[in-house]
Amino acid sequence: MAFSSSPSHLPRDFPTSGFQVIDPSDKVEEENLPFYNRDDYYPMRMGEVIGRHYQVVAKLGYGTTSTVWLGRDLRDGKYWTLKVHINTTKHNQESAVYRHLADVAANMVGRPGRQNVRELHDSLTLTSQHGDHEVFVMTPLGMSLRTLQQMQPNHAFEKMFVTSAVDQVLFGLYYLHAAELVHTDLHSDNLLVAIVDNSVLADVEEGEIFEPAARKRDDDRFVYVSRYMLGGPGPLTICDFGQARIGNVHRGLAMPLPYRAPEVILRMDWGAPVDLWAVGLLSWSLLKPRALFDLYAPDSPELNDAHHLAAMTALMGPPPPEFLQRSEEASKYWSEDGTWKGPVPVPTDLSFESLCTPLTGQDKEMFLNFLSGLLHWLPEERLTTEQTCHHLWLRGGGEQ
């Protein structure tokens, strides 16, 4: 039965056969994540109606703390993204961030960047055998920037695309920082392309009806394969605020390991400049698929920090004395004059100039100037979001 546009509709019936059945011994999607526990996740069924009027019509993705679904509101036919959290979350930081954004919204009217930040439309709670699951109801978005990058030749974007993408990210950060929020988890997985052609949402539902997604039976539940959505070149949207911090000054570990700013690694106070550090790494990774920094020693956090800081020293030179004086941790890696003494050697073959192969000539020179304004030891010396937006590399200007 096709879904019509009139209000108050009965839910549709979804196929119970005609799909690829995945071998029970194979891991599917979220099952591949470290520390996966099946009982933490809500056992969603395709076609299930949650919150009384949202029918689940497709799976869109998954993560360490949630699965993501496409839902259709049976009252008016409108589509929504349903982010269903695991039941072991003691404190849902993303929920606190959305409440904060709602509280400050009146003071943010007209401020640029709102369209580049994901909004929360509604929330509800589901109960499973093993606990409660908070559900966010949000506007549907397309695929992540990382997924889109994997579809490109050589897994890299052209410069014009990169400058446009970074522009939009900066607008979103401008809004978040004005709201006294630090994202801390800014990378291409958390940047989604907005949908400008909503017909793709109905197409996804029809696809699930007529060509249902592959799935695996796991006792009393199914684990489904996700569908990708891309409905036109809409604006980039910053998503996933589960690691975001409210306020301007923070302390303690944050950011994914390869993206960590030096002040985070060295347990200094940190704030919004860590997001600008991440913008520098993001800009690099969109032009060149190999990340600037790596996960060097997965089994040893201490050794990984040493390799990470050694690579930073090779690329940026030794940190200034005023930076070293801010952390007792720094004495493990440098003497007072900035001479490296860490447990691993400083690489001798690393430089921005040699690694930056996608660009040449003046364009390369301008990009490296742009990068040096963001990848700086002293957080207060990094460009702000507004200063970064006006940099000549993004604006296509002439020589610095």
C-alpha positions as CSV (number, residue, x, y, z in Angstrom):
1,M,0.0,0.0,0.0
2,A,1.5,3.3,-1.0
3,F,1.7,6.1,1.5
4,S,-0.5,9.1,0.7
5,S,0.0,12.7,1.8
6,S,-3.2,13.0,3.8
7,P,-2.9,13.1,7.6
8,S,-3.4,10.2,10.1
9,H,-2.2,7.2,8.1
10,L,-1.8,3.6,9.1
11,P,1.8,2.3,9.2
12,R,3.0,0.4,6.2
13,D,3.9,-3.3,6.1
14,F,7.5,-4.0,5.6
15,P,8.8,-7.3,4.0
16,T,9.7,-10.2,6.2
17,S,11.4,-12.0,3.4
18,G,13.1,-11.3,0.1
19,F,16.3,-9.9,1.6
20,Q,19.9,-11.2,1.8
21,V,20.3,-13.2,5.0
22,I,23.8,-12.7,6.4
23,D,25.6,-15.6,8.0
24,P,25.2,-15.5,11.8
25,S,29.0,-15.9,12.2
26,D,29.7,-12.7,10.3
27,K,29.8,-9.4,12.1
28,V,27.6,-6.6,10.8
29,E,27.9,-2.9,11.2
30,E,27.9,-2.0,14.9
31,E,29.0,-5.5,15.8
32,N,32.5,-4.6,14.5
33,L,32.9,-1.8,17.0
34,P,35.3,-2.2,19.9
35,F,33.5,-3.1,23.1
36,Y,30.2,-3.8,21.3
37,N,27.6,-5.3,23.6
38,R,24.4,-6.4,21.9
39,D,22.3,-5.8,25.0
40,D,23.2,-2.1,25.1
41,Y,21.5,-1.4,21.7
42,Y,17.8,-1.2,21.2
43,P,16.5,-4.2,19.2
44,M,14.8,-2.1,16.4
45,R,12.6,-3.9,13.9
46,M,12.0,-2.4,10.4
47,G,8.5,-1.0,10.3
48,E,8.3,-0.6,14.1
49,V,6.3,2.5,15.3
50,I,8.0,4.3,18.2
51,G,6.8,7.3,20.1
52,R,3.3,6.4,18.9
53,H,3.7,8.0,15.5
54,Y,7.2,7.6,14.1
55,Q,7.4,4.5,11.8
56,V,11.0,3.3,11.3
57,V,11.5,2.9,7.5
58,A,15.3,2.4,7.0
59,K,18.5,2.2,8.9
60,L,20.9,5.0,8.2
61,G,24.0,4.3,10.3
62,Y,25.5,3.4,13.7
63,G,28.1,4.4,16.2
64,T,29.6,3.4,19.6
65,T,26.7,5.0,21.4
66,S,23.7,4.8,19.0
67,T,22.1,3.5,15.9
68,V,20.4,5.9,13.4
69,W,17.2,5.3,11.5
70,L,14.9,7.1,9.1
71,G,11.4,7.5,10.5
72,R,8.2,8.9,9.0
73,D,5.7,10.8,11.1
74,L,2.4,9.0,10.6
75,R,0.5,12.2,11.4
76,D,1.8,14.3,8.5
77,G,4.1,12.1,6.4
78,K,7.2,14.1,7.3
79,Y,10.5,12.3,7.5
80,W,12.9,12.5,10.5
81,T,16.1,11.0,11.6
82,L,15.8,8.9,14.8
83,K,19.0,8.6,16.8
84,V,18.5,5.7,19.3
85,H,21.1,5.7,22.1
86,I,22.4,2.7,23.9
87,N,21.0,2.1,27.4
88,T,24.2,2.3,29.3
89,T,24.8,6.0,28.8
90,K,24.9,7.4,32.4
91,H,25.0,11.0,31.3
92,N,24.0,12.0,27.8
93,Q,26.2,14.9,27.1
94,E,24.7,15.5,23.7
95,S,21.3,16.0,25.3
96,A,22.8,18.5,27.7
97,V,24.4,20.4,24.8
98,Y,21.1,20.6,22.9
99,R,19.4,21.9,26.1
100,H,22.1,24.5,26.3
101,L,21.7,25.5,22.7
102,A,17.9,25.9,23.3
103,D,18.5,28.0,26.3
104,V,20.8,30.5,24.5
105,A,18.9,30.5,21.2
106,A,17.1,33.8,22.0
107,N,20.5,35.5,22.2
108,M,21.8,33.9,19.0
109,V,19.1,35.1,16.6
110,G,20.6,36.2,13.3
111,R,24.1,35.0,14.1
112,P,25.7,33.3,11.1
113,G,26.3,29.5,11.2
114,R,23.1,28.2,12.6
115,Q,22.3,26.3,9.4
116,N,25.6,24.5,9.8
117,V,24.8,23.1,13.2
118,R,22.4,20.2,13.7
119,E,19.2,20.9,15.6
120,L,17.1,18.7,17.9
121,H,13.4,18.6,16.9
122,D,12.1,16.3,19.6
123,S,13.1,13.5,22.0
124,L,11.5,10.4,23.5
125,T,12.5,7.3,25.4
126,L,12.2,3.7,24.4
127,T,12.4,0.8,26.9
128,S,14.0,-2.6,26.0
129,Q,14.5,-5.7,28.1
130,H,17.9,-4.3,29.3
131,G,17.1,-0.6,29.9
132,D,16.0,2.7,28.6
133,H,17.1,4.3,25.3
134,E,16.9,8.0,24.7
135,V,15.9,8.9,21.1
136,F,16.7,12.2,19.3
137,V,14.3,13.2,16.5
138,M,16.2,15.4,14.0
139,T,16.1,16.7,10.5
140,P,17.4,14.0,8.1
141,L,20.9,14.6,6.6
142,G,22.8,12.9,3.9
143,M,26.1,11.0,4.0
144,S,29.2,12.0,5.9
145,L,32.0,14.0,4.3
146,R,34.2,11.0,5.0
147,T,31.9,8.6,3.0
148,L,31.7,11.2,0.2
149,Q,35.5,11.4,0.2
150,Q,35.9,7.7,-0.2
151,M,33.9,7.9,-3.4
152,Q,36.3,10.5,-5.0
153,P,39.3,9.6,-7.3
154,N,42.3,9.0,-5.1
155,H,40.1,9.6,-2.1
156,A,40.8,13.3,-2.1
157,F,38.8,16.4,-2.9
158,E,39.7,19.3,-5.3
159,K,40.8,22.5,-3.7
160,M,37.6,24.4,-4.5
161,F,35.5,21.8,-2.7
162,V,37.8,21.9,0.3
163,T,37.7,25.7,0.7
164,S,33.9,25.6,0.5
165,A,33.7,22.8,3.0
166,V,36.1,24.5,5.5
167,D,34.2,27.8,5.1
168,Q,31.0,26.1,6.2
169,V,32.6,24.3,9.1
170,L,34.0,27.7,10.3
171,F,30.5,29.2,10.1
172,G,29.2,26.4,12.3
173,L,32.1,26.8,14.8
174,Y,31.5,30.5,14.9
175,Y,28.0,29.8,16.1
176,L,29.0,27.1,18.5
177,H,31.8,29.2,20.1
178,A,29.5,32.2,20.5
179,A,27.2,29.8,22.4
180,E,30.2,28.9,24.6
181,L,30.4,25.4,23.2
182,V,33.6,23.5,22.2
183,H,32.9,20.6,19.9
184,T,36.2,18.7,20.5
185,D,35.3,15.9,18.0
186,L,35.5,17.7,14.6
187,H,36.4,15.5,11.7
188,S,34.8,14.3,8.5
189,D,32.7,11.6,10.0
190,N,30.8,14.2,12.0
191,L,30.2,16.5,9.1
192,L,27.1,15.5,7.1
193,V,25.8,16.9,3.8
194,A,22.3,18.4,4.2
195,I,19.6,17.1,1.8
196,V,18.1,19.6,-0.6
197,D,15.9,17.1,-2.5
198,N,13.5,15.6,0.0
199,S,12.2,13.1,-2.6
200,V,15.3,11.0,-1.8
201,L,13.7,10.2,1.6
202,A,10.6,8.7,0.0
203,D,13.0,6.8,-2.3
204,V,14.8,5.3,0.6
205,E,11.5,4.1,2.1
206,E,10.4,2.6,-1.2
207,G,13.8,0.9,-1.5
208,E,13.3,-0.7,1.8
209,I,9.9,-2.0,0.7
210,F,10.9,-3.3,-2.7
211,E,14.6,-4.2,-2.1
212,P,14.9,-4.6,1.6
213,A,18.3,-4.2,3.2
214,A,20.5,-7.2,4.0
215,R,20.3,-8.3,7.6
216,K,21.5,-10.8,10.1
217,R,19.3,-12.7,12.7
218,D,20.8,-12.5,16.2
219,D,18.5,-14.5,18.4
220,D,15.6,-12.2,19.2
221,R,16.7,-9.3,17.0
222,F,18.0,-8.3,13.5
223,V,21.2,-6.4,12.7
224,Y,20.5,-4.4,9.5
225,V,22.8,-3.0,6.9
226,S,22.5,0.8,6.5
227,R,21.5,2.8,3.5
228,Y,23.3,5.9,2.3
229,M,21.4,9.1,1.4
230,L,22.7,12.0,-0.7
231,G,20.0,14.4,-1.9
232,G,21.9,17.2,-3.6
233,P,24.8,19.4,-2.6
234,G,23.3,20.9,0.6
235,P,25.3,22.7,3.3
236,L,27.6,20.8,5.6
237,T,26.2,20.3,9.0
238,I,28.3,19.8,12.2
239,C,26.8,16.8,14.1
240,D,27.4,14.6,17.1
241,F,27.8,16.7,20.2
242,G,28.4,13.7,22.5
243,Q,31.9,14.9,23.4
244,A,31.2,18.7,23.3
245,R,31.9,20.8,26.3
246,I,29.8,23.7,27.7
247,G,31.9,26.7,28.8
248,N,35.1,28.3,27.7
249,V,37.8,26.7,29.8
250,H,38.3,23.0,30.3
251,R,40.8,20.5,31.6
252,G,41.3,16.8,31.0
253,L,41.5,14.5,28.0
254,A,39.3,15.1,24.9
255,M,39.4,14.7,21.1
256,P,40.1,11.5,19.2
257,L,43.8,10.6,19.6
258,P,45.1,11.5,16.1
259,Y,43.3,14.9,16.3
260,R,44.4,15.9,19.8
261,A,45.8,19.4,20.2
262,P,49.1,19.6,22.1
263,E,47.5,21.4,25.1
264,V,45.1,18.4,25.5
265,I,47.9,15.8,25.3
266,L,49.9,17.8,27.9
267,R,46.9,18.2,30.3
268,M,46.8,21.9,30.1
269,D,43.7,24.1,30.3
270,W,42.1,24.2,26.9
271,G,39.1,25.7,25.1
272,A,37.8,26.8,21.7
273,P,41.2,26.8,20.0
274,V,41.3,23.0,20.0
275,D,38.5,23.2,17.4
276,L,40.7,25.4,15.2
277,W,43.5,22.9,15.5
278,A,41.0,20.3,14.3
279,V,40.1,22.6,11.3
280,G,43.7,22.6,10.3
281,L,43.9,18.8,10.4
282,L,40.5,18.5,8.6
283,S,41.7,20.8,5.8
284,W,44.8,18.7,5.3
285,S,42.9,15.4,5.3
286,L,40.4,16.6,2.7
287,L,43.2,17.5,0.3
288,K,45.3,14.4,1.1
289,P,43.7,11.2,2.2
290,R,46.6,10.3,4.6
291,A,46.1,12.1,7.9
292,L,48.8,14.4,9.2
293,F,49.1,12.6,12.5
294,D,48.4,8.9,13.2
295,L,47.6,6.4,16.0
296,Y,51.1,5.4,16.6
297,A,51.0,3.0,19.6
298,P,47.4,1.7,20.2
299,D,48.5,-0.4,23.2
300,S,50.5,2.3,25.0
301,P,48.9,5.8,25.6
302,E,52.2,7.1,26.9
303,L,54.2,6.0,23.9
304,N,51.5,7.2,21.6
305,D,51.7,10.7,23.1
306,A,55.5,10.7,22.7
307,H,55.3,9.8,19.0
308,H,52.5,12.4,18.5
309,L,54.5,15.2,20.2
310,A,57.6,14.2,18.3
311,A,55.8,14.4,15.0
312,M,54.5,17.9,16.0
313,T,58.0,19.0,16.9
314,A,59.3,17.8,13.5
315,L,56.6,19.8,11.7
316,M,56.3,22.9,13.8
317,G,59.7,23.1,15.5
318,P,60.2,23.1,19.3
319,P,57.5,24.7,21.4
320,P,58.2,28.1,22.9
321,P,59.2,28.4,26.6
322,E,55.9,29.9,27.7
323,F,54.1,26.9,26.3
324,L,56.4,24.4,28.1
325,Q,55.9,26.3,31.5
326,R,52.2,25.5,31.4
327,S,52.5,21.8,32.1
328,E,54.6,19.6,34.3
329,E,54.0,16.9,31.6
330,A,56.1,18.9,29.1
331,S,59.3,18.1,31.1
332,K,59.0,14.4,30.0
333,Y,59.6,15.5,26.4
334,W,61.6,18.7,26.2
335,S,64.3,20.4,28.3
336,E,63.7,24.1,29.3
337,D,65.1,25.4,26.1
338,G,62.8,23.2,24.0
339,T,65.4,20.5,23.1
340,W,63.6,17.2,22.6
341,K,64.4,14.5,25.2
342,G,61.4,12.2,24.8
343,P,61.5,8.4,24.7
344,V,61.2,8.3,20.9
345,P,63.2,10.2,18.2
346,V,61.9,13.2,16.4
347,P,61.3,12.1,12.8
348,T,63.8,13.6,10.4
349,D,61.8,13.3,7.2
350,L,58.7,15.2,8.1
351,S,57.9,18.7,6.8
352,F,54.8,20.4,5.7
353,E,56.5,21.4,2.4
354,S,57.4,17.8,1.5
355,L,54.1,16.3,2.6
356,C,51.8,18.8,0.9
357,T,51.9,17.3,-2.6
358,P,48.4,18.1,-3.8
359,L,49.2,21.8,-4.2
360,T,52.0,23.6,-5.9
361,G,53.4,27.1,-6.3
362,Q,51.7,30.1,-4.7
363,D,48.6,28.0,-3.8
364,K,50.8,25.7,-1.8
365,E,52.5,28.6,-0.1
366,M,49.2,30.2,0.8
367,F,47.9,26.9,2.2
368,L,50.9,26.3,4.3
369,N,50.5,29.8,5.7
370,F,46.8,29.0,6.4
371,L,47.9,25.8,8.1
372,S,50.5,27.5,10.3
373,G,47.9,29.8,11.6
374,L,45.9,26.9,12.9
375,L,48.6,24.3,13.9
376,H,50.4,26.5,16.5
377,W,51.7,25.4,19.9
378,L,50.2,28.4,21.7
379,P,46.4,28.2,21.6
380,E,46.0,32.0,21.9
381,E,48.2,32.4,18.8
382,R,46.0,30.3,16.6
383,L,43.6,32.1,14.2
384,T,40.0,32.5,15.5
385,T,37.1,31.3,13.4
386,E,36.5,34.8,12.1
387,Q,40.2,35.3,11.2
388,T,40.4,31.9,9.5
389,C,37.3,32.7,7.4
390,H,39.1,35.8,6.1
391,H,42.4,34.0,5.2
392,L,43.4,34.5,1.6
393,W,43.7,30.8,0.9
394,L,40.0,30.4,1.6
395,R,39.1,33.6,-0.2
396,G,41.1,32.9,-3.3
397,G,43.2,36.0,-2.9
398,G,46.7,36.9,-4.0
399,E,50.1,36.6,-2.4
400,Q,50.3,36.9,1.4
